[in-house]
Every structure is written in C-alpha cells, then in structure tokens.
Amino acid sequence: MKKILLLLLVGIPAITNFQSCATLSQLGLIPTQLEMVTGLKDALSQGMFASFDAFNNPQANPVVQFAFPGDAAQIEKTLRDLGLTQVVNNATAKLTRAMGSAVTAAKPIFVNSIKQMTIKDALNILVTDNPKAATDYFKSTSYSSLMSAFRPIVDSTVKLEKADADWRRIATAYNALPISKTKLEPNITDFIAARAIDAMCNVMADEEEKIRTKYEFRKTDMMKKAFGYAEAELQRRKTMGEAK
C-alpha cells in the first residue's frame, strides 16, 4: 500500500507538468513549430537588414570597415610611420566600399539559407544559451555560397577603384620590413570577401542578441511569441537544474 501511495505522489508533479504544458499549448502561449521557424526567420531578416544599414554608413559603424589582417592596429601604425598614411587611408576607404558592394549580393543567398532551415534546426536554434545561434546557422549554411558570390564583386570593385595597386604597394612595403613576422598577402580579394562576411555576421549576431534579451527589439508578433517562449523555457531549465 505504501509503495502504491509513493508511486502516486511521485507521479503527480509529472502529470501536473504535462497538464500545464497542454493547457499552455491550448491557450496559444507555446508557439507551434511553424511559429518558431517564422519567428527565427523574422529575427534573421531583421539582423540582415541591420547589416545592410551598417554597410550603407560605414563611417558610423567601425565593425564593417576594412581592417588589416592579424594585429591590425600595429600594422597600420607601422605603415603610417613609413609615411604611407595617405595610401593607407585611400586603400582603407576603397576596400571598405568593396566590402559594401559585395554585401548587396547576400539577399538571395540569405533567402535560400532560410528555406533550408528544418524544424529540427529551428528547435535547436531557438532554445539555447548561445545568443547568436541563428547567425551561426546562417553563416555555416551560407559561407561557401557567399564567398563565391562576393569574390567577383570584390575583385571588380577593387580593380575599378585601383585599390589593388594601393594594396600591393602597402603589402610590398610592409613585407620588406625585418619586423614583419606575418606577411600581408598581395592578393586581397579573398580576404576582403571573407572580411565582408564576418562583418555582416557580426552585425547580425549583435541584432540577434538584442532580440533574444530585449523585448523591444522583437519587431513582429512571431518574434515576440517565439523568443518569449525561448526565454521562459531557458529560465525553466535553469530553475530545474538548480533544483536537482
């Protein structure tokens, strides 16, 4: 008899929790799988357009400006000490514009990446401690396509503005120095393409983190529902973990 009572008592929290979840689902407080995917798509779209805006005004957004590879600050200081300040300024402005030109190619690739998102992907991306999980998903599924699309645009822009000549002068001068442990690659196209992708994803990740942590950044109803649920679910899991 005691064993039966014990089993009943242990089962009550599980039954209550199940009934609670069922009630919440019926009330529409738990998003459906479709709503979760839609909320994530909305968040990625918002992050993508934030990156477009950043590239439209790079002077106000240092994260999307060209930066030298490796120890950027030290390399730039060394070049300026060599009397190449004007060349550095010209090249930086031109290469920043090349990055912005390449990013305009991202929209159809972004749409295709979203189409590939599965329900399983969405569930893993939504409820997680990783504040940039959706951006990481976008980058991992799109990187090859983005590089292929960006390379010819970057190459064309760089040659049109003669930034390649500026860069070769910079690379030659820097690489000739005995202190130059890491050499600058004379061919800048791949680096600029990769830098554009990284800059775009950095802006997207920043926007995603705001969406996950601040209600006012959830601009659509689906984002509010999906990320509100994710926030509550993470808190529930944390509480359950602390209770064990």
BELKA-V624892 format. One record per pair of residues at least 24 apart in sequence whose ideal C-beta (glycine too) atoms are under 8 Angstrom apart, sorted by the first residue. I is the first residue (numbers start at 0). J is the second residue. Records with the same first field share a line. If there is no record, write none. Layout:
I=J, J
This chain:
28=228
29=228
30=221, 224, 225, 228
32=118, 121, 122
34=221, 224, 225
35=118, 121, 122, 125, 225, 228
36=116, 118, 121
37=221, 225
38=125, 219, 221, 222, 223, 224, 225, 226
39=116, 121, 124, 125, 133, 225
40=113, 116
41=218, 219, 221, 222
42=133, 206, 207, 210, 217, 222, 225, 226
43=109, 113, 133, 134, 137, 203, 207
45=206, 210, 216, 218, 222
46=133, 134, 202, 203, 204, 205, 206, 207, 210
47=105, 106, 109, 199, 203
49=202, 203, 205, 206
50=102, 105, 198, 199, 200, 202, 203, 206
51=102
53=198, 202
54=98, 99, 102, 198, 199
55=99
57=95, 99
60=202
62=198, 201, 202, 205
63=95, 98, 99, 198, 199, 201, 202
64=91, 95
65=90, 91, 94, 95, 98, 191, 194
66=194
67=183
68=181, 183, 184, 190
69=181
70=181
74=173, 183
77=173, 176, 178
78=169, 172, 173
81=172
83=168, 169, 172
86=165, 168, 169
87=169
89=162, 165
90=162, 165, 166, 169
93=156, 157, 160, 161, 162, 165
94=157, 162, 166, 187, 191
96=156, 160
97=152, 153, 156, 157, 160, 162, 191, 195
98=153, 191, 194, 195, 198
99=195
100=152, 153, 156
101=148, 149, 152, 153, 156, 191, 192, 195
102=195, 199
103=152
104=145, 148, 149, 152
105=145, 148, 199
108=141, 144, 145, 148
109=137, 141
111=141, 144
112=136, 137, 140, 141, 144
115=140
125=225, 226, 228, 229
126=228, 229, 232, 233
127=229, 233
128=233
130=204, 207, 208, 211, 212
131=203, 204, 207, 208
132=207
133=207
134=200, 203, 204, 207
135=204
137=200, 203
138=196, 200
142=196
145=192, 196
146=189, 192, 193, 196
149=191, 192, 195, 196
150=188, 189, 192
153=188, 191, 192, 195
154=188
157=187, 188, 191
162=187
163=187
